[in-house]
């Protein structure tokens, strides 16, 4: 096991005693700097089959890029290796009277040989989230037809299976070209499942009673992958402020918003923090692998923590999708003022949430709550009592008229119409959203790097909160680069989401995928050319990423200075 002390000892730069001032630090984390990292991730995907999914060259090279930039800033990084499952669809067909095509759910079980044929049946509650939705209906041997929404695809599958259904078809709740869904991992209670567009689902509802025949043959394989963790050399290593973002994309696309945006923002924050000097508290950064197959990387990390290690993490802040094209500005709802959390939210989370909401209020930036629904990497942390919050700009939910009034954009379409598709590329990054969220992330990081007394007081309410050291708070919005609209219209399908401390080294661990919710494309193939292409991929492998991309990074920074 490699503890925080091992990380600190390996740093190339010496810590200083200077404090980091939040407003000044927020100004140093720029959209230009973040976009440079996103351009690098896009180039990696372009050179490697259009994807950065785990088990592909695109993911390995994404990791090497993160490591090389951190090394240039003076950090030492550690990889945490682990093994997890991915799935390939070997055969799939759906036969209906309406001609619905469908897309198999990732981690769907196979159908019996010859497939399943059954009468289509819709639940009393079209969402089909619980067995109560099937009360009074005989679904035995039938094919369930339910709407997307509210709960995970896995929960819908389990509920339909418990009611006796032999398979499930889940149709989108908004117009789309396809519904690429995931069960978030293997589950014995799941039944074979397929995603449909809203139009396909409505056509089948109109055709009831009707039959459907489904054939799915899938193969599950194990792949080796990794997390990347680093920590500032200075500061209190018994009181660590931690930030995380998942680095992997889905196989279907480059994942530049999901979650290149969070990964690149963390990277630029780390680079600027190294330049700013020492902090009172240590700051730890993590880039997670295998989020897109069930939050596996972050759970692997959390599972590796001892009770003592976990207690040293003051708070964990998660950043997954912070530049959505049709964005909202939302903060994870730790105080449950809008959304009841499915688990107990750890003490200290409300103070973490409030740090973001107070910042947004101080610059007159509207914000809304988003639910702790288990769909991203905070889940493992709150499960072991580590406080958490973060910001999120939206994925597959449809933008409301109220949200459009607050944030602009278009009501009636999803927050990211390119989500989990090939169109999740750099052309569709909303730089206005990125400017807002990155400034907030930088400001709150710098604030907690100097003072976590509000978190401490919430964890220990019997202990009086110490008088805070005066800090500068923004009285006006920090400078944000001019809004740059996406250069191409969103074209692809919205899909649903599944949603250091010690790091094992050496032998990889084998980790079962955690069941999750949301949508991801099926792994019919990796989408990556396993024989590395020439050009940038070859240069990155041969030159170790210290070549082309770092040279580009430095050149662009020089041009912008």
N, C-alpha and C positions, 0 to 999 in steps of 0.2 A: 504494500500500500504506500502511496506517495502522499504525504501530508502537506499542509500549507507551508511548513517550514522548508520542505524540499524545494517548493516552487520559489520561495523568496530567495533562497541561497543562490539560485542560478541566474539572477538578473544581471544584465550587463551594465545598467545604469544605477547610480547610487541614489537612494531616497533623500529628499530634502525636507526641511521642516516647514516650508512655506505652505500656507493654506490655499485651497482652491476656492475662488470666489464664484458663486453660482452664475451670476449674470454674465460676467466676463467669460466664464467657461462655456456657457450656452452659445455665446457669439462665436466661439472658436470652432464649434461643430457645425459645418456648413453643408448645404445641399450639394454644392460642387464637390466637396470631398467625398460625400457618400455616393454620389453618382459615379465617381471614378471607380469605386469598388463594384458598383452594379454593372458598369461597362465590362469590367474584368470577368464577373460571373457570367454575363451574357456571352462574352467571347468564348469562355470555357464550354458553355452549353452548345454554342454554334459549332464548335469544333468536335463535339462528341455526341452526335446524334440528337441534339436538341434537348438534352435532359441533364440533370444533376442529381438523379435519384441514387439511393444507396445501392452499392454493388456495381456501379458503373464508373468508367473513367472520369466522367463529369463530376462525380462526388469527390473522388480522390483528389482531383485537381483543385476543386473548390477548397478542400481542406488545406492543401499545400499553399494556396494563395493566402488564406487567412494566416497560416503559420509564418509565411515569408514577410507579410506586412508587419505582423507583431514583432518578429525578430528584428526587422529594420528599425522599429521603435524602441527596441531594447528589452522586450519581454522574452521570457522563456516559457514555452508551452509544453503541455503534456497531452498525449493522446490516451483516451480511455477506450480500449478495444472491447468489442463484444460481438456476439453472433445473434442474428435474428432471422425470422422467416419472411420470405417473399413468395408471391404466387404467380404462376403463369396459367393462362386459360388455353388449353389444348384444343377444345372443341366447344362451340356454343351455337345454339339455334333456338329461336322463339317462333312458334307458329300460332297465329290468331286469325280470326275472320276479318279483322280490320287491317292486317298487314303491319302491326307494330313490330319494330326492329329490336329495340332495347339494347342495353349494355349490361353484362354480368357484374354483380357486385364484387369488389375485391374481397378476398377471403370467403367467398361463397363456398359452401360444400358442393361436391359433385352431385348430380342426380344419379339415381340408380341406372344401370345399363339400360339403354332404350329410352331414357328420359321419364318424365312424369306428364300425364295428361289429366286435366281435371276441369270441372266447371269453375268459372270465375265467380268470386264472391267478395262483396265489399262489406266492411264492418259497419256497425251502427254509427260509431264515430269514425269519420273517414281517415283520421290520422292513425288509428290502430296502434296506439302506444302501449296499451295494457290489455290484459285479457278481458277487462270490463267492456272494451269496445266490441267484443264478440258475444256478449251476453244475449241469449235467445236465438243464436244462429248455429247451424250445424255446418262447421267448416271442414269436417273430416274428409281427407283426400282431395280437397278442393284447392284452387290456386287463389290466394288472397290478392286483392287489388286495393292498395292503400295510398294515401297522399303523403308526400314528404312534409316534414315540419314538426316542430316542438321537441321530438325525441330523436335519438339516433336510429340509423337504419338497422343496427343490430337489435335494439329494443323492439322495433316493429316486427323483425323476423322472429324473435323469440316469442313474442305475444301471439303471432299468427300460428307458429308451430305448436304452442301450448293449446291453442284452440282446435288443433287437428289438421291444419293446412299442410299440404305437401310441398308448396313453393309459394313465393311471394313476388308480386310485381309492385314496385313503388314508383309512382309518377310524380313529376316535378310540380312544385306549387307556383311556378312562374314560367313564362315562355322561355324556351331553351332549345338548343340543337341536340343535346343528349344529356342524360343524367349519369355521370360517372360516379358510382357510389362505392363505399367501403364499409365492411363490418368492423374495421379497425383491428382485426386479429381473428384468429380461429376460435370458434366457440362451438362446443358440442350441441348446444341447444338451438343453434341457428339452422334455418332451412334454406335451400337454394333460393337465391334472390337475383332480381334483375331491376335495373333502373330504366324508367321510361320518360319521355318528354311529357310535358303537360298535355299537349295535343293528343299524344298516343293514349294517355290515361283517360282523357275525356271521351275519346272515341270508344274505348272499351267499356266505359261506364254506360254510354248510350246504347251499347250493343248487348248489355246484360239481359237475360242469361246467355252466356256464350262459353266456349271452351278455349283452353290454351294448352299447348304442349311445349315443354321446356327441356332442353338437353344442355347440360354443362359437364364438361370434363376438365378438371384442373389438377395442376401439380404444384406442390409446395416445396420450396427448396430453402436451404440455410445459406445466408451470406454473412461475411465478416464486414464490419463497419466500425465507426468510431465517433466519439465526442472529442472536442478540443477544449481545454481549460487553461486559463492563465490567471495570474493575480499580480497586483501591484506589489513592489518590493517593500514599500513603506506602509505605515499605518498599523493599526491594532489588528493583528491576525486572530485575535479572540473575539472580534466584533466586525465581521465581514459583511459588506454590502455586495450583493450578488445580482448580476444581470445575465439573462440568457435569451437565446433565439435559436430556432432550429435552422440548420444549414441545408438540409436535403430538400429537393423538389419532388414532385410526383413524376413518374415515368413519362407522362404525356407532354411535359413542357419544361422550360428552363427555370420556372419558379422565381421570377425576378421580384414580384411583389410578395409571393408566398414561397419562401420567406427570405429572398435575397434582401428585401427592404429592411427587415429587422436585423439580419446578420451584418449587413453593411453599416447600419447605424451603430451597432455595438462596436464594430471594428474601428470606425472613425472616432467614436467616443474614447476607446482605449488608446488610440494613437494620440489624441489631443490631451488625454489625461497624463500620459507619459511626458509630454512637453510642458505641461502646466506645473509639475513639481509634486511634492509629497502631499499626502492626505492624512488626516487624523485617524481614519479607519481604513483598513485594507479594502480594496475593491476587486472582486473576482468576476471574470467574464467567461461565459460558456457558450459554445456553439454545438447544438445537439444534433446527433444523427438519428435517423429512423423515426422521426416524429410522424411522418406520413404513413407509417405502418403500425401506428398504435402508441405513440409517445414513448417508444422503447428506450431511446438514448437517455432522456431525462430520468426515467424511472430507474434505469441501470445506475446512473449516478447517485440518485437518492438512496437506492438500496445498498450502495457501497458505503454510505455514511454511518459512522458510529453515532450513538446518542450524543456523545461529547462533541463530535464534529458538527452535527446538526445544530446544536445549541450555539455554536460560534457564528452561525449565519443570522445576522440581524434581520434581514429581509431579502426576499427574492423577487425581482421584477422581470416580467416576461414580455417580450416584444415579438409578436407574430402578426405580420401584415400591417405595416404602418404607412402605406402609400397607395391605398386603393383608389381606383379611377373615379368612382362615384362615392366618395368617402363620407364617413361620419367620424367624429372625434369621440371615442368612447373610452371609459376607464372601468377596469374590473370592479364590480360592485361589492366591495368587502363589507360594507355596513348593511348590505341587503335592503337598501332603501327602495329598490325597484324589483330586484330578483331574489327570491329565496334560493340560497345555495343548497345543493344536494348533500353537502358535507358540512361539518363544523368549520367555519372560517377561523384560522388561528389568530390569537391576539397579536396585535402589531400590524395586521393587514389594513385596518381602518386608517391608521396613521399613514401607511404607505399610500393608500388610495387618496387620502386627503392632501398629501404632498402634491400629487398631480392636479387635483381639482382646485386647490388653492392657487397653484401656478396659473392654470387656465383662467380662473376668475380674475386674477390680478392683471391679466392682459386682455380682459373682456373677450376671451375665446369661448364660444359655446361648447358644451360637452354633454354627453349623455352616459348613462350606465350601460355596461355590458355584463352578461351573466358569467359567474364561475360555473360553467356547464361541463367541465371536464374535457374540453376540446383542444386544449393546448398544454404546453409543458409546465405550467404552474401546478398542474394536477398532482404530480408526485410530491411536490414540496408541501402543499397544504395538507396532503394525506399524512405527513409525519410532523405536522405542527409548526412548519416554518412559514412565517407571514409572507403574503404575496399580494401583488397587484400588478398594474401595467397598463399600457394603452394599446388600442386596437382600432383600425379604421374600417373594418367590415369585410365580409367575404360573400356568403351566398344569400344572406337575408335581403329581402326586397326593401328598397328605400321608401319610407313613408312620405306623405305630404308634409308632415311636421318636420321630419329630418331635412327635407329639401329646403324648407323655410329657414332652418338653422344653418345649414352647411352649403346650400346651393346644390348643384347637380340635378339629377333627374329622378323624380318619384316614379315608382312602378317598375323599375329594373333593379337588379341586384347591386350591392355595393362594389362588387368586382365581377363584371360579366365575363372576365377572362380567367376566372379562378379555376385552377387545376386543369389547364388546357395549354396548348401550344402558344396561345396568344398572351399568356402571362409573361410578357417580355418587356424590355426596357422602354419601348415606345409607349407603353400603357401605364408607366409609373406617373402618379400624380405628384408633381413636385411641390405644389402648394401644401398638400397633406403632409408630405415628407418634411417640409420646413417646419410645420407646426409641431409634429410629433417629435422630431429630432431635437428641437430646442427644449421641449418639455423633458425628454429623456436626459439630456445633458444637464439641465438645471437641477432636476431631482437627484440625479446621481451625485453631482457636486455637493448638494445640500446634505445628503446622507453621508457622504464621504467625510464631512466635517462634524456632523451632529446627528445622532440617532436617538436623542433623548425622548422625542415624542413616541417612537416605537417602544422604547424601554418602559415608559410610563404606562403604555397600554398593556404591555406584558405583565407589569408588576404594579397594579393600581394602588397597592398599599404604600408604595414608595413615592414620596413627593417628587414631582417632576422638577429637575434642577432649572434654575433660571437660565434661559437660553442665551448663548452668546449672540450679541447683535449681529444680524446679517443684512445684507442689502437685498431688498425684494424689488422685483421689477414694477415700475409704475406705468409703463407702457410696453406695448408688444416689442420684444426684441426684433432686430432686423431679420426679415425672412426674404429669401431670394424671390424675385418676381414669379408669379404663377406661370407655369408652362403647361399648357393643356396637352393631353396625350396627342401624339402626332398621327395616330391612326384610331379610327373608331373601334370600340370594343366589338369583337367579332365572334368570340367563342362562348361556350356554354358556361353558365354558372353551375357550380356543383357544390355539394355540401361538405362541410369539414368534419372530421371525426367528432369530429372534431378532430489555491483551491484547497477544497477540502480533499480528503484522500481520494486518489484516483488509482484504480488497479492498473498495474503495468505488467507487461509480459503476456501471460497466457490469457487469451480472450475468454470472456464468460459467455455462456449460452443463456439467452433471455427469451422467455416466451412473450409474444406480443400481448400488450394489454388491450382488452376489448375497449373499443371507443366508438364514437359516433361520427356522422358526417360523410363526406364524399371524397373519393379519390379514384383515379382511373384504374381499370384492371391492368394487371401486369402480364398482358399477352406476350410482350417481349420487353426487354429492358429499354428499347428505344435508343440504345447507345451502340456504337460500332466498337466491338470488343477489340478488334485490331485498331489501335489508335490511329486516327487520321494524321496525315502530315500537316504541316502548317503550324497553327498555334498549339495544337495538342502535342505534336512532336517537340516543339520548342520548349513547352512547359515541362515535359518529362525529361528531355535532354538537359535543359538548363536549370531545372529545379525551381522554376518560378522566380528565381532571382534575376532572370533575364527579361523576356519580353514584357510581361505585365508590370513588373516593378519599374522598369525603365519608362513604360507608358505613364504609370502613376506619377513618377517624379517629373516627367516632362510636362504633364498636364498641370501639375501643381505649380511648376515654374511659370507656365504660360498665364496662370490665373493670378499669380502674385504681382 
